[in-house]
Amino acid sequence: MTVIGWFQIILYCAIVVALTKPLGWYMTRVFNGERTFLSPVLRPIEAGIYWMSGVDEKREQHWLTYTVAMLLFHVGGFLIIYGVMRLQAMLPFNPADQSAVAPDLSFNTAVSFITNTNWQNYGGESTLSYLTQMVGLTHQNFLSAATGIVLAVALIRGFARASMRTVGNFWVDVTRCTLYVLLPICIVYTLFLVWQGMPQTLGPYIEATTLEGAKQTIAVGPVASQVAIKMLGTNGGGFFNANAAHPFENPTALSNFVQMLSIFVLGAALTNVFGRMVGNQRQGWAILAVMGVLFVAGVGVCYWAEANGTSTMHALGLTGGNMEGKEVRFGIVASSLFAVVTTAASCGAVNAMHDSFTALGGMIPLINIELGEIIVGGVGAGMYGMLLFVILAIFVAGLMVGRTPEYVGKKIEAREVKMAMLAILILPLMILGWSAVAVVLPTGVASMANAGPHGFSEVLYAYSSQTGNNGSAFAGLTGNTLFYNLTGASAMFVGRFLMIVPAMAIAGSLAAKKSIPPSMGTFPTTGGLFVGLVVGVILIMGGLTFFPALALGPIVEQLAMNAGNVF
Amino acid sequence: MEPVSKPNKRMPVSAMLDPKIVLPAIGAAFTKLDPRSMIKNPVMFVVEIVAALTTVIFVRDLVTGGENLAFTFQIILWLWFTVLFANLAEAVAEGRGKAQAETLRKTRTESQAKLLSGAGRDYKLVPGTSLKVGDLVLVEAGDTIPSDGEVIEGVASVNEAAITGESAPVIRESGGDRSAVTGGTQVLSDWIRVRITAAQGSTFIDRMIKLVEGAERQKTPNEIALNILLAGLTIIFVFATVTIPSYAAYAGGSISVIVLVALFVTLIPTTIGALLSAIGIAGMDRLVRFNVLAMSGRAVEAAGDVDTLLLDKTGTITLGNRQATAFRPVRGVTEQELADAAQLASLADETPEGRSIVVLAKEKYGIRGRDMAELGATFIPFTAQTRMSGVDAGGSSVRKGAVDAMLNYVGGGAPTAVASGNTARAMQPAALSELGREIQAIADDVSKSGGTPLAVARDGKLLGIVQLKDIVKGGIRERFAELRRMGIRTIMITGDNPMTAAAIAAEAGVDDFLAQATPEDKLKLIRDEQAKGKLVAMCGDGTNDAPALAQADVGVAMNTGTQAAREAGNMVDLDSNPTKLIEVVEIGKQLLMTRGALTTFSIANDVAKYFAIIPAMFLAFYPQLNVLNVMNLSSPQSAILSASIFNALVIIALIPLALKGVAYRAVGAGALLRRNLLIYGLGGILIPFIGIKAIDLVVTALHLA
């Protein structure tokens, strides 16, 4: 570990924190329907969309209506992606003449993109046409991100409102989120990426002649526009198979740094939106602090493990850290940081192969995902996931002040606990359940690239990543098989929607409650004590569930490696 | 002066280990193994099922000859102990209530009732059990009151020791706020005519028996939520354990069922699951020991959440009676003259205020008591219409009363607004004579100092004002400060005018006051507070308190109160001591805190259990994992057995805490949380490391594994 390495990490954290407040202020205005500096340009477009689609923007929805609208919206999204993938050979913008995508892969990919997972069992440049990338994937990159954000906003409204039946209007929220938040940032961001050297073209792949005289096909395409939203919306689905390790998808050190920033900014800003909406920004900062503690701890361990390298490598005379599977352009710090950021948030873009990390270093991304991706998390999803844990933490320990637990003025009662428990149950059910099935079925084991605990980690990571809607892969595992395509799709679907429905039920139930003014007897939720408590509950309730599995995967692998055994 | 001290009624440990309670409880622990009763407690029910299944497997292995039978047997034994200890905790908690119920039952002996047929005193003897609601009965000296009812005629002294434990008799009379009688209590003197208000089986004592026995114990909202959390955690750990064999198979090893079961049972929150109902029962029991009966557990829980406390001034904040402290004559009248007239007017006045005037006149001016009959005096009693009282003697008439009423009296027909208005200030100053204005000035001065002015007139001429003063109870100020630290706002309710109320409020240190309060005002205040999201507690005794008692989230009715009030409240204070509302709040908080503390402790315990069992479990095929054996437990079997034993024993160790409750301190939520998190959170992580290691040493020494 180096001083300059830590300086990068600290600089990164400082910029994220600095952006939280202004962006939170702007997003709060957007979701409260107030005027912003973009309103003169965007308001007519927004009004036009409502007029065309017949949405009454004044009319708010009950949580159930809101949720059903969201689900219907995704059925539509699913059909579009599935259809385009199956028919891409007959559709335009297919200069590379890609053929139709197989049914199970199309299914997996469609679910993957509507759930904001962007798990890629396909190789982008070798499977998909430009049309599929743009119409199928990029549009879902926007909408699944917008959906995550508006669901978080709906839950925040549940906390902020009192004695109300409604939590907002899904169509209005999604429109405003896309128009006022995602699009403007993406346009500027895309231009920045193009300036950094990223391709943005509808032209065909380039045929080049190498120095040796061999022919090489260089894949290009509308890369920058997709990368912008892939990062900002924590989607993570790369244009190229190599994702952010590909020079066209991550040309410079600056583009790498900005990409990492863009993964976190919206998620972090939502904590400020929460604080502003419930009327006390410190409530938002406390949540960001919980995320920050877990994040810095993760980065520390991962960076330490990677910088130390492995005893096996040292024995071979390779001094220094572990550079296997890392881009030389980025090195250890930028790769470790990127890995922790992309898994803390449910982005899943990668600039290094997590599979090649040391066992301990690779365990951090795994834990990040298994905790539910609540460390900043996927845009919106991280916020509502974190609020679920906060509800549980408050409920467990809040009783210790001698009152029915309450959070930001709302009593946490049987209904909230039930829904939060339901949502959190999903993680071990999908992750541990499917892993248990995969490691005993021959078809599951056949896909592993490595034997022993490392192979086990690959499977565990795959299901963790899909259930958590992360989308990053440990690599190594051959995911494009019927078994993994279908079980993975089910993990992604359940991990997304079965978490959302209980979260929305909580939003509805909270919005209907009275708000209790704080007093001396109220559990204080803005101080270090609260932060420590939530961190503890997340680690014990979220983390310990996975302890047996982690012991059999990365932990035993690291211990074996220390003893000189590799897998 | 009655000091307001904090009664300390926490149960001593010795009382909990009373063999009279513990021995039957051990028997009950076994009968409670019935799955039909176990299912109410999902966590322990799961443990019971698992214990039963492993027992079946064990018996099979015994017949077919399996491996590690001694180890398996020990684990199964401790699984059963875990369930039994949970049942024992509940049974011990119920034990105290049962003993109390037994005493109560004795009072409910078969009694004969004198059923009245008409308006006269003709009655026929019928068994008390045959009485219906609405029946009229006669109860005479020596009779036991057959059922709950309302006195409709007569006055009697009643021994209510059966329900209050207080042997001094109380007066029960028709009309007013002391008309309710309780079945099972005994009339000592005189007779009363009673209308029965409760059928057999639903009387106050019946309900009391059921409550203390816990027979009709319903889970409180918070308990339900907690049970959901515990059930959810149990399911999570099902996922965590059932997937292990498959992972082990992949790694080329295998895990025996008994080891998986041991891991599962130690991980699920058995500690809190075992003690949850004992905590609830003990909470109710603590109230009963304070002589407060909660009609539901929900009310006890709500008490912990109370944000606003409405307290009647009289009897709660001040001593029940106002006392005369000064005579303040108008110009031209001596204090002696005023005192003489006031004393004469009060001679026949048996109210505490009246008596205090006589006492003051004697102490200050040496005016001796006079015999009414000797003076040939007739007493003019106080009525709500005249709002004055006095004496007519020898052609002279003396009156004393509320200032506005007296001004009206001497003025001979002031505007009606004055008569019906509540304050003398409602009168136009211009309409007053000079004397009237002087009286008014003195009265205002008295009010501002927190006193109550009483005007005195002889033969239609105002002489001056008697200053009555409320005496604020000693120590009450400190109690209110404590409530403030708990985050509870106190509001004083009084019929006094705002000036007097403000002065007393300042003296007592309440946060707010409601002056000249009518029952409607009270109800409105409660609704307003509730609309702000606050929970309100109040106590009351009169029939006109009933709507407010019903509206309040916690309504404590005084046992001396009317039947209507007792029905409306959700708690009854048998001692009729309104100050107790504060203790009720504390007990509610203690109940919630104890649950929270043990839940936190239970979940935090899992960390150590993982470190004990996981390395032991996988050691056969991944010996490297012994690094995780941070406790350095002697062998895998010993580790697993020790964790299971710790898991069972910790239940027994925590029964006293569950019954006594976690001590509540009014130090503010932040400090309280820090303290409890340190003890039960951090302690919950560390203690099992020490405990499991210690048990491992014993297990190894005894060669148990």
Interface residues (C-beta under 8 A of the other chain):
Chain A: A162 L392 F395 V396 A397 G398 L399 M400 V401 G402 R403 T404 G409 I412 E413 A414 E416 V417 K418 M421 L422 I424 L425 P428 L429 L432 G433 S435 A436 V437 V439 V440 V445 G452 P453 F456 K514 S515 I516 P517 S519 M520 G521 T522 F523 P524 G527 L529 G532 L533 G536 I540 M541 L544 T545 F546 F547 P548 A549 A551 L552 I555 V556 L559 A560 A563
Chain B: P221 N222 I224 A225 L226 I228 L229 A231 G232 L233 I235 I236 F237 F239 A240 T241 V242 T243 I244 S246 Y247 A248 A249 Y250 A251 E301 G304 D305 D307 R484 R485 M486 G487 I488 R489 A531 K532 G533 K534 G588 K589 Q590 L592 M593 R595 G596 A597 T599 T600 I603 A604 D606 V607 Y610 I614 P615 M617 F618 Y622 Q624 L625 V627 L628 V662 Y664 G668 A669 G670 L672 L673 R674 N676 L677 Y680 G681
